[in-house]
């Protein structure tokens, strides 16, 4: 499972793009 730091899903909650959790 190679996940890119740039490519993150909302569920993952990437620190790069602060998105409010559902």
Secondary structure, DSSP 8 states (H G I E B T S, - for coil): ----SSS--TTTT-SSS-----
